[in-house]
């Protein structure tokens, strides 16, 4: 299942709007500087809100592309699975283990189905996914765009809190000390206080002790035109999360920020050259401010177009065309990955 469970949320956005492979934490004061960003990508083509008949991924071509991009051990492979409200088997992520050669690690998103689905089954599913995927993962997120989902479904916030607590408890029980646990929200440059106040009310000390990061879906100049310095816009949106949102829930600067999704589409009249420039501007600015804002990871969305001939912008975020031929931004990201991982 490739992000299909979040399609309605994405549509709402469009309308409304060493060899260490663990993720780096903020360095202690007085150190030479922040560690390099952990870098990665969602290696699929389908995006929630895109075509209703997505093109299946070609696993061999995905692996070849990842081998070119990854730049060394620790490159993140972001994937999405979801609890269906019934089966708590917790082995959904296994189908992506074949992407993890050369020291790559999963950044796994676990989706809650919402609509008041009982939390007991959800927590069991989360624990089982941690048990199966945790040894292969750098991070596990308990939901994506949860601030948008929670606006329509009040059962989402308790599920995020319960999921984070269950995932961290299971990781500790298994001795997975490097596995980071968090959740993802859409970041739009304005503080979403209602969601964060709800999180503060629902999540107590155990939640704050369990969470390692907040992941951000960050798309300047995509769902709402905002021409100009896209790097500055990206950093400004992150700053709002760090300074205005996270303190509401009592999340201190020790809780990292991951740029979990960042992309720019090439639906005409937008061009490949513009996509490459947007990627360069945003990632360069994010990297420059990683120490100040405790940003420890960045992942591009996504590897390939789902349908390059489509009129739907969600089908055009790829660094590759739908036939896996490269756009200009593929080599741009490859070169940035290889340069930035050196610090």
C-alpha positions in Angstrom: 0.0 0.0 0.0 1.7 3.2 -1.2 0.2 6.2 0.6 -3.3 5.4 -0.5 -4.6 5.7 3.0 -3.7 9.4 3.0 -5.1 10.4 -0.3 -8.0 12.3 1.2 -5.6 14.3 3.3 -3.5 15.2 0.3 -6.6 16.3 -1.6 -7.5 18.5 1.4 -4.1 20.1 1.3 -4.5 21.0 -2.4 -7.9 22.5 -1.8 -7.0 24.4 1.3 -3.9 25.5 0.5 31.6 6.8 10.2 29.5 4.0 9.1 26.9 4.9 11.7 23.5 4.4 10.3 21.5 5.9 13.1 20.0 9.4 12.6 22.2 12.2 13.9 21.2 14.0 17.1 22.1 17.5 18.0 25.7 17.8 19.1 26.6 19.0 22.5 27.4 22.7 23.0 31.0 23.5 22.2 31.3 20.7 19.6 32.8 21.6 16.2 29.3 21.7 14.7 26.2 19.7 13.9 26.6 16.3 12.3 25.7 15.9 8.6 22.1 15.4 7.7 20.8 11.9 7.2 19.5 12.0 3.6 17.0 9.8 1.8 14.0 9.5 -0.5 10.6 7.9 -0.9 11.4 5.5 -3.7 8.0 5.1 -5.2 5.9 7.0 -7.7 2.4 7.1 -6.3 1.4 10.0 -4.2 -1.9 10.3 -2.3 -4.1 12.5 -4.3 -2.7 11.3 -7.6 -4.1 9.0 -10.2 -6.5 6.4 -9.0 -4.8 3.6 -11.0 -1.1 4.0 -10.0 1.7 2.4 -12.0 3.4 -0.4 -10.0 7.0 0.3 -9.0 9.8 -1.7 -10.8 11.8 -3.0 -7.9 15.0 -3.6 -9.9 15.0 -0.1 -11.4 14.3 1.3 -7.9 17.3 -0.4 -6.5 19.5 0.8 -9.3 18.4 4.4 -8.7 19.0 4.1 -5.0 22.4 2.7 -5.6 23.3 5.8 -7.5 21.8 8.2 -5.0 22.7 6.8 -1.6 26.2 8.1 -1.2 27.1 5.6 1.5 25.6 3.7 4.5 22.7 5.4 6.3 20.7 6.6 3.3 17.1 6.6 4.2 14.3 4.7 2.3 11.0 6.2 3.3 8.0 3.9 3.0 4.3 3.9 4.1 2.2 1.1 5.5 -1.0 1.3 7.5 -3.1 -0.6 10.0 -6.4 -1.7 8.4 -8.3 -1.8 11.7 -8.4 -5.6 11.7 -5.1 -7.4 11.2 -2.4 -6.7 13.8 0.1 -9.0 12.0 2.7 -6.1 11.7 4.8 -7.5 8.8 3.7 -4.9 6.2 7.2 -3.4 5.9 8.9 -6.6 5.0 8.2 -6.1 1.3 10.5 -3.1 1.3 13.6 -4.9 2.9 14.9 -5.6 -0.6 15.6 -1.8 -1.0 18.0 -1.8 1.9 21.3 -2.9 0.4 24.6 -1.0 1.0 23.6 0.0 4.6 20.4 1.8 3.7 17.8 2.1 6.5 14.0 2.4 6.5 12.2 5.5 7.6 8.9 3.8 8.1 5.5 5.5 8.4 2.7 3.6 10.2 -0.8 4.9 9.4 -3.8 4.8 11.7 -7.1 4.3 9.9 -9.0 6.9 12.0 -12.8 7.0 12.6 -12.4 5.9 16.2 -10.7 2.6 15.4 -10.0 1.0 18.8 -6.5 1.8 20.1 -5.8 -1.7 21.4 -5.5 -3.2 18.0 -3.5 -0.2 16.7 -1.0 -0.5 19.5 -0.6 -4.2 18.9 0.0 -3.5 15.2 2.6 -0.8 16.1 4.5 -3.1 18.4 4.6 -5.9 15.9 5.9 -3.5 13.1 8.6 -2.3 15.5 9.5 -5.9 16.3 9.7 -6.8 12.6 11.0 -3.6 10.9 12.8 -1.9 13.8 16.1 -3.7 13.3 16.1 -2.5 9.7 14.9 1.1 10.4 16.4 4.4 11.5 13.1 5.9 12.4 9.4 5.0 12.7 6.7 7.7 12.3 3.2 7.2 13.8 1.3 9.0 11.1 1.7 11.5 8.3 0.0 14.9 8.0 -1.6 14.1 11.3 -2.5 17.8 11.9 -4.6 17.8 8.8 -6.2 14.4 9.6 -6.9 15.5 13.2 -8.8 18.6 12.0 -11.5 16.3 10.6 -11.1 13.3 13.0 -10.6 13.8 16.7 -9.6 10.2 17.2 -6.3 10.9 15.4 -4.5 12.7 18.3 -5.1 10.0 20.9 -3.9 7.4 18.3 -0.7 9.4 17.6 0.1 9.6 21.3 -0.7 5.9 21.9 1.3 4.9 18.9 4.4 6.9 19.8 4.3 5.6 23.4 3.8 2.0 22.2 6.5 2.2 19.6 9.1 3.7 22.0 8.2 1.2 24.7 8.7 -1.7 22.3 12.0 -0.3 20.9 13.3 0.0 24.4 12.2 -3.5 25.3 14.0 -4.8 22.2 17.2 -2.8 22.9 16.8 -0.8 19.7 18.5 2.3 21.2 19.2 4.0 17.9 15.6 3.7 16.6 14.0 7.1 16.6 10.2 7.5 17.1 8.1 10.4 16.0 5.1 11.6 13.9 4.7 13.8 10.8 2.7 16.9 10.2 2.2 19.2 7.2 4.1 22.4 7.6 2.7 25.5 5.9 4.5 28.4 7.5 1.7 29.3 10.0 1.3 27.8 13.4 -1.5 25.3 13.7 -2.2 25.9 17.4 -5.5 23.8 17.6 -3.7 20.6 16.8 -0.8 21.3 19.1 -3.0 22.3 22.0 -4.9 19.0 21.6 -1.6 17.2 21.6 -0.6 19.0 24.8 -3.9 18.0 26.5 -3.7 14.3 25.4 0.1 13.7 25.7 1.7 13.8 29.1 5.2 13.1 30.5 5.3 9.6 29.0 4.6 11.0 25.5 7.2 13.7 25.8 9.7 11.1 27.1 8.9 8.8 24.1 9.2 11.1 21.2 12.5 11.7 19.4 11.5 13.9 16.5 8.7 15.7 14.6 8.7 15.1 10.8 7.6 17.8 8.4 5.9 17.6 5.0 7.3 20.7 3.4 6.2 21.9 -0.1 6.9 25.6 -0.7 5.4 26.9 -4.0 3.5 23.7 -4.8 0.0 23.6 -3.4 -0.2 27.4 -3.2 2.0 29.7 -5.4 4.7 31.4 -3.4 7.5 32.5 -5.8 10.7 33.8 -4.4 13.5 32.3 -2.3 12.2 28.8 -1.7 15.1 28.0 0.7 14.2 30.9 2.9 10.5 29.8 2.8 11.4 26.3 3.8 13.5 27.4 6.8 10.9 29.9 7.9 8.2 27.1 7.9 10.5 24.9 10.0 11.2 27.8 12.4 7.5 28.2 13.0 7.3 24.5 14.0 10.3 24.7 16.2 9.5 28.1 17.9 5.7 28.3 17.8 4.2 24.8 17.7 6.4 22.3 19.5 6.6 24.4 22.7 2.8 24.2 23.0 3.1 20.5 23.6 6.2 20.8 25.8 8.6 19.5 23.2 12.0 20.9 23.9 14.9 21.6 21.5 16.2 18.1 22.2 13.4 16.8 20.1 14.8 16.8 16.5 13.1 17.9 13.4 13.1 15.7 10.2 12.2 17.1 6.9 10.3 13.9 6.0 9.0 15.0 2.7 10.1 17.9 0.4 9.4 18.2 -3.3 8.5 20.3 -6.3 6.5 19.1 -9.3 7.2 19.5 -13.0 3.6 19.7 -14.3 3.8 22.1 -17.3 4.5 24.9 -17.5 6.9 24.2 -14.6 10.2 22.8 -15.9 12.9 20.3 -14.9 15.4 23.1 -14.5 13.1 24.9 -12.1 12.6 21.6 -10.1 16.4 21.3 -9.9 16.8 24.9 -8.7 14.0 24.5 -6.1 15.7 21.3 -4.7 19.1 23.0 -4.5 17.7 26.1 -2.8 15.6 24.3 -0.2 18.1 21.6 0.7 21.0 24.0 0.9 19.1 26.3 3.2 17.9 23.5 5.4 21.4 22.1 5.7 22.8 25.5 6.6 20.3 25.9 9.5 20.4 22.3 10.7 22.3 23.1 13.8 20.2 26.1 14.9 16.9 24.3 14.4 18.2 20.7 15.3 17.2 19.3 11.9 18.7 15.9 11.6 17.2 14.3 8.5 16.0 15.3 5.0 14.1 13.1 2.5 13.0 14.0 -1.0 9.5 13.2 -2.3 9.7 11.3 -4.6 11.8 9.0 -6.9 9.7 8.9 -10.0 6.6 10.3 -11.6 3.6 8.1 -11.4 2.4 9.2 -14.8 4.4 11.8 -16.6 1.6 12.5 -19.1 -1.0 13.1 -16.4 -2.6 16.5 -15.7 -2.5 15.8 -12.0 0.3 17.6 -10.2 0.6 14.8 -7.6 1.9 12.5 -10.5 4.9 14.8 -11.2 7.1 15.0 -8.1 9.7 12.5 -9.4 13.4 12.9 -9.9 12.8 10.4 -12.7 10.1 10.2 -15.3 7.6 7.4 -15.1 9.9 5.2 -17.3 12.8 5.8 -14.9 14.7 8.0 -17.2 16.3 10.9 -15.2 15.1 14.5 -14.9 17.7 17.1 -14.3 17.0 17.0 -10.6 18.2 13.4 -10.3 21.8 14.3 -10.8 21.3 17.4 -8.7 20.1 15.4 -5.7 22.8 12.7 -6.2 25.5 15.3 -6.2 24.1 17.1 -3.1 23.8 13.8 -1.2 27.4 12.9 -1.9 28.6 16.4 -0.9 26.5 17.0 2.1 27.1 13.7 3.8 30.7 14.8 4.2 29.5 17.7 6.4 
